[in-house]
Amino acid sequence: MNKKLPILLMVFNRPNLTRKTFARIKKYKPAKLYIACDGPRKGNVSDLILSKEVKNIFKKINWKCVIYKSYSKNNLGIKKRTIKSLKWFFSKEEKGIIFEDDCLAHPSFFKYCEILLEKYKHEKRVLSINGNNFQDNKERGKYSYYFSEYFSTYGWAGWSRTLKNYDENMRSWPKWKKSTDWKKFQKKLYNKEATYWNEIFEKTYQGIIKTWDYQFILSLWQNNQVVITPNKNLTSHIGLGVNATNSNSKKPGVPLSSIHLPLKHPPKIIVNEKADRYSFVFMPYQGIFLYFPFNLLSFLYRKFKKIINTY
C-alpha cells in the first residue's frame, strides 16, 4: 500500500517550469495527486496554448496514482485560484504537500514532511512546515529544524487545520492593528520590519495587494502559532523573473541541500528570533528590496563584527 503523502500542484501557463517541478514529484510517486490550474486570461491566446501544454504533462504518469483535477474555465487570478485550490485540497485530505509550478524540491524534502506531519499532527500551535531556508548555510541550533514565525510559500506542507484561522479578507486587521497584542509583538521586530508589515497588512486588507500568503502570516502572529523551518534548504523557487505572476525579481532561488535522516527534533517549541530577524533582512523577502540601505548597513555590521572576532 502506498502511504506516501498526497500532493497539491498548482499550475497555470509555464510548461517548462511545470516539467521540472513535476519531475521531482514523479520520483516520489504519490498515491494521490491534486492538480489545480487557473483559466486563461480574457483574450490571451498564449494562455490557452500554454495551459493546454501544461495539462498534457500530466498524461505521462507511469505509477499507480489517483489524479484529481480542478481546472478553471475563466481566469481567477493568483489569489482566488490559490485559495480555492487549498480549500479544495484540504477538504479532501487531512494532510499533504503543496507546490506551485515553480517550486523545486530536494528528494529528502518528502521524507522530512512525512515525519513532521505525523509528529506534530496534534500540536495545534504548529501551523505548517516550510521547505525553504534563507539562513545562508547557517544552522540554527543542533537540531534538524527550528521554529519560526515566517511562513514560506516555496514548497510547504500542512494539515486541514492549517486553514482554520485563515481569513482571505483579513477582517480582524482593523481591530488588531490597534491592539496591545500587536504593539507587543512589534517590539521584537526591527523598526523597519514592523513598518514594512504594517504597510503590507494594510495594503492587503485594502485590496491594493492581491495575494493570498500575507493572510497566513497575520493569522500566524495573531494566534501565537509557529511554522517549522529546516536547517537545510529543501525547496527552491525557480520561477522568479519577468514571467512570474507575483514577482518581478530575477534573483535565483537558494540552492538545494539534503537533510540528514533520522531527524533530530528540538525538545521544545521555541521561536528562533535571531533566525527570523535574519530572514527578514537577508532572504529574498520583500524587506531586502524595500529597505536596501537598512539591509546594507546590517550586512556591513555583520562583516565588521566577524572581522573583529577573528582577532
C-alpha positions as CSV (number, residue, x, y, z in Angstrom):
1,M,0.0,0.0,0.0
2,N,1.3,3.4,-1.0
3,K,1.4,5.5,2.2
4,K,3.1,8.5,0.6
5,L,1.7,11.9,1.2
6,P,-0.9,13.4,-1.2
7,I,0.4,16.4,-3.2
8,L,-1.4,19.5,-4.5
9,L,0.3,21.0,-7.5
10,M,-0.9,24.5,-8.7
11,V,-0.1,25.3,-12.3
12,F,-1.0,27.8,-15.0
13,N,0.9,28.7,-18.2
14,R,4.5,27.7,-17.6
15,P,5.1,24.3,-19.1
16,N,8.9,24.4,-18.8
17,L,8.9,25.1,-15.1
18,T,6.0,22.7,-14.5
19,R,8.0,19.8,-16.1
20,K,10.9,20.5,-13.7
21,T,8.7,20.6,-10.7
22,F,6.7,17.6,-11.8
23,A,9.9,15.6,-12.4
24,R,10.7,15.7,-8.7
25,I,7.1,14.7,-7.8
26,K,7.3,11.7,-10.2
27,K,10.3,10.4,-8.4
28,Y,8.4,10.5,-5.1
29,K,5.4,8.7,-6.7
30,P,2.5,9.9,-4.5
31,A,-0.7,7.8,-4.4
32,K,-2.8,10.9,-4.8
33,L,-2.1,13.9,-7.0
34,Y,-4.3,17.0,-7.0
35,I,-3.8,19.4,-9.9
36,A,-5.2,22.9,-9.9
37,C,-5.0,25.1,-13.0
38,D,-6.2,28.6,-13.5
39,G,-8.1,29.5,-16.6
40,P,-6.7,31.7,-19.4
41,R,-6.9,35.5,-19.1
42,K,-9.5,37.0,-21.3
43,G,-8.3,37.4,-24.9
44,N,-4.9,35.8,-24.1
45,V,-4.3,33.2,-26.8
46,S,-0.9,32.4,-25.3
47,D,-2.5,31.3,-22.1
48,L,-4.8,28.9,-24.0
49,I,-1.9,27.3,-25.8
50,L,0.5,27.1,-22.8
51,S,-2.1,25.9,-20.3
52,K,-3.1,23.1,-22.7
53,E,0.6,22.2,-22.9
54,V,0.8,22.2,-19.1
55,K,-2.2,19.9,-18.7
56,N,-0.8,17.5,-21.3
57,I,2.3,16.9,-19.0
58,F,0.1,15.0,-16.5
59,K,-0.9,12.4,-19.1
60,K,2.6,11.0,-18.6
61,I,2.1,9.3,-15.2
62,N,3.8,6.0,-15.0
63,W,3.0,4.9,-11.5
64,K,-0.2,3.9,-9.6
65,C,-1.7,7.2,-8.8
66,V,-5.2,8.7,-8.4
67,I,-5.4,12.1,-10.1
68,Y,-7.9,14.8,-9.1
69,K,-8.3,17.9,-11.3
70,S,-9.7,21.3,-10.7
71,Y,-9.4,23.4,-13.8
72,S,-10.9,26.8,-14.0
73,K,-12.7,27.9,-17.2
74,N,-12.1,31.6,-16.5
75,N,-9.1,33.3,-15.0
76,L,-9.5,33.8,-11.3
77,G,-6.1,35.3,-10.6
78,I,-3.4,34.0,-8.3
79,K,-5.2,35.0,-5.1
80,K,-8.6,33.5,-5.7
81,R,-7.3,30.4,-7.6
82,T,-4.8,29.6,-4.8
83,I,-7.3,29.9,-2.0
84,K,-9.8,27.8,-3.9
85,S,-7.2,25.2,-4.6
86,L,-6.1,25.0,-0.9
87,K,-9.6,24.7,0.3
88,W,-10.4,22.0,-2.2
89,F,-7.3,20.0,-1.3
90,F,-7.7,20.2,2.5
91,S,-11.5,19.5,2.2
92,K,-10.4,16.1,0.9
93,E,-7.1,15.4,2.7
94,E,-6.1,15.5,6.4
95,K,-2.5,16.5,5.5
96,G,-0.3,16.9,2.4
97,I,2.4,18.8,0.5
98,I,1.7,21.9,-1.6
99,F,3.7,23.0,-4.6
100,E,3.3,25.8,-7.1
101,D,4.6,25.1,-10.6
102,D,8.0,26.8,-9.9
103,C,9.0,25.0,-6.6
104,L,11.8,22.5,-7.0
105,A,12.1,20.0,-4.1
106,H,15.1,18.1,-2.9
107,P,14.3,14.3,-2.7
108,S,14.8,14.4,1.1
109,F,12.0,17.1,1.4
110,F,9.3,14.5,1.0
111,K,10.5,12.2,3.9
112,Y,11.1,15.3,6.1
113,C,7.4,16.2,5.5
114,E,6.2,12.7,6.2
115,I,8.0,12.6,9.5
116,L,7.0,16.1,10.7
117,L,3.3,15.9,9.6
118,E,3.0,12.8,11.7
119,K,4.9,14.1,14.7
120,Y,3.0,17.4,15.0
121,K,-0.4,16.3,13.8
122,H,-1.9,17.0,17.2
123,E,0.2,20.1,18.0
124,K,-2.2,22.9,17.1
125,R,0.4,25.6,17.7
126,V,2.4,24.3,14.6
127,L,0.7,25.8,11.6
128,S,2.7,24.4,8.7
129,I,6.1,23.1,7.6
130,N,8.4,25.2,5.4
131,G,10.7,23.8,2.8
132,N,12.8,26.9,2.4
133,N,15.7,28.0,4.5
134,F,17.2,31.5,3.9
135,Q,20.0,31.4,6.5
136,D,23.0,31.4,4.1
137,N,24.1,27.9,5.3
138,K,24.0,29.0,8.9
139,E,22.4,26.2,11.0
140,R,20.2,27.5,13.8
141,G,20.9,25.1,16.6
142,K,22.0,21.5,16.7
143,Y,18.6,20.1,15.5
144,S,17.3,19.3,12.0
145,Y,14.9,22.2,12.1
146,Y,13.8,25.2,14.1
147,F,10.6,27.1,14.8
148,S,9.8,30.3,13.0
149,E,7.1,32.9,12.7
150,Y,7.7,33.3,9.0
151,F,5.5,31.2,6.6
152,S,7.1,30.4,3.2
153,T,5.1,29.5,0.1
154,Y,8.0,27.9,-1.8
155,G,7.0,24.3,-1.3
156,W,5.4,23.5,2.1
157,A,3.2,21.0,3.9
158,G,0.3,21.3,6.3
159,W,-2.8,19.8,7.7
160,S,-6.5,20.5,7.1
161,R,-6.4,22.6,10.4
162,T,-3.8,24.9,8.7
163,L,-6.7,26.8,7.2
164,K,-8.8,27.0,10.4
165,N,-8.0,30.6,11.2
166,Y,-7.2,31.7,7.7
167,D,-9.2,34.8,6.5
168,E,-8.5,35.9,3.0
169,N,-10.2,39.3,3.7
170,M,-8.2,39.9,6.9
171,R,-11.3,41.2,8.7
172,S,-9.6,41.2,12.1
173,W,-6.8,43.6,10.9
174,P,-8.5,46.9,11.6
175,K,-9.1,46.0,15.3
176,W,-5.8,44.1,15.8
177,K,-3.6,46.8,14.4
178,K,-4.7,49.0,17.4
179,S,-4.3,46.2,19.9
180,T,-1.8,45.8,22.7
181,D,-1.0,42.3,21.4
182,W,0.2,43.8,18.1
183,K,2.2,46.5,19.8
184,K,3.8,43.9,22.0
185,F,4.6,41.7,19.0
186,Q,6.2,44.5,17.1
187,K,8.8,45.1,19.9
188,K,10.7,42.0,18.8
189,L,10.8,43.2,15.2
190,Y,13.3,45.6,13.7
191,N,11.7,49.0,13.3
192,K,11.8,48.7,9.5
193,E,10.4,45.2,9.8
194,A,7.4,46.5,11.8
195,T,6.9,49.4,9.4
196,Y,7.0,47.0,6.5
197,W,4.4,44.6,7.9
198,N,2.1,47.4,8.9
199,E,2.2,48.6,5.3
200,I,1.8,45.2,3.8
201,F,-1.1,44.2,6.1
202,E,-2.9,47.4,5.4
203,K,-2.5,47.3,1.6
204,T,-3.6,43.6,1.6
205,Y,-6.6,44.5,3.7
206,Q,-7.5,47.4,1.4
207,G,-7.2,45.1,-1.7
208,I,-4.2,47.1,-3.1
209,I,-2.1,44.0,-2.8
210,K,-3.9,41.0,-4.3
211,T,-2.2,37.9,-2.8
212,W,-3.0,35.0,-0.5
213,D,0.0,34.4,1.7
214,Y,0.3,37.6,3.8
215,Q,-3.0,36.5,5.4
216,F,-1.2,33.3,6.6
217,I,1.4,35.4,8.4
218,L,-1.2,37.7,10.0
219,S,-3.1,34.6,11.3
220,L,0.1,33.0,12.4
221,W,1.1,36.0,14.5
222,Q,-2.4,36.7,15.9
223,N,-2.8,33.1,17.1
224,N,0.7,32.7,18.6
225,Q,1.5,29.9,16.2
226,V,4.7,28.8,14.6
227,V,6.0,27.1,11.4
228,I,8.8,24.6,11.1
229,T,11.8,25.6,9.1
230,P,14.5,23.1,8.1
231,N,18.2,23.8,8.8
232,K,18.9,22.9,5.2
233,N,17.3,24.4,2.2
234,L,15.0,21.7,0.8
235,T,13.0,23.7,-1.8
236,S,14.0,26.3,-4.3
237,H,11.9,28.9,-6.1
238,I,12.9,28.6,-9.7
239,G,10.2,30.8,-11.3
240,L,11.5,34.2,-10.4
241,G,11.6,36.5,-13.4
242,V,9.6,38.5,-15.9
243,N,7.1,35.7,-16.5
244,A,6.3,35.2,-12.8
245,T,2.7,36.1,-11.8
246,N,3.5,37.5,-8.4
247,S,7.2,38.5,-8.6
248,N,9.5,40.5,-10.9
249,S,12.7,39.6,-9.1
250,K,15.4,38.0,-11.2
251,K,17.2,36.7,-8.1
252,P,17.6,32.9,-8.4
253,G,16.3,30.5,-5.7
254,V,18.5,29.3,-2.9
255,P,20.5,26.1,-3.9
256,L,19.1,22.8,-2.6
257,S,20.6,20.8,0.1
258,S,19.9,17.4,1.7
259,I,18.6,17.0,5.2
260,H,20.2,14.2,7.3
261,L,18.0,11.4,8.5
262,P,16.9,10.4,11.1
263,L,15.8,13.9,12.0
264,K,16.9,15.5,15.3
265,H,13.9,17.1,17.0
266,P,14.1,20.2,19.2
267,P,12.8,19.3,22.7
268,K,10.6,22.4,23.0
269,I,8.7,24.7,20.7
270,I,10.6,28.0,20.9
271,V,10.8,30.5,18.1
272,N,14.4,31.3,16.9
273,E,14.1,35.1,16.9
274,K,17.6,35.5,15.7
275,A,16.9,33.4,12.6
276,D,13.7,35.3,11.9
277,R,15.3,38.7,12.1
278,Y,18.0,37.4,9.7
279,S,15.3,36.1,7.4
280,F,13.6,39.5,7.0
281,V,16.9,41.3,6.2
282,F,18.7,38.8,4.0
283,M,16.3,36.3,2.5
284,P,14.7,37.2,-0.9
285,Y,11.8,38.6,1.0
286,Q,10.3,41.9,0.4
287,G,12.4,43.6,3.0
288,I,15.6,43.2,1.0
289,F,14.1,45.2,-1.8
290,L,12.2,47.9,0.1
291,Y,14.8,48.6,2.7
292,F,18.1,48.2,0.9
293,P,20.0,50.9,2.9
294,F,19.0,49.3,6.1
295,N,20.0,45.9,4.9
296,L,23.3,47.1,3.6
297,L,24.2,48.6,6.9
298,S,23.2,45.4,8.6
299,F,25.4,43.4,6.2
300,L,28.4,45.7,6.8
301,Y,27.9,45.5,10.5
302,R,27.8,41.7,10.3
303,K,31.0,41.6,8.3
304,F,32.8,44.1,10.6
305,K,31.8,42.1,13.6
306,K,33.1,38.9,12.0
307,I,36.5,40.6,11.3
308,I,36.8,41.9,14.8
309,N,36.0,38.4,16.3
310,T,38.9,36.9,14.3
311,Y,41.5,39.0,16.2
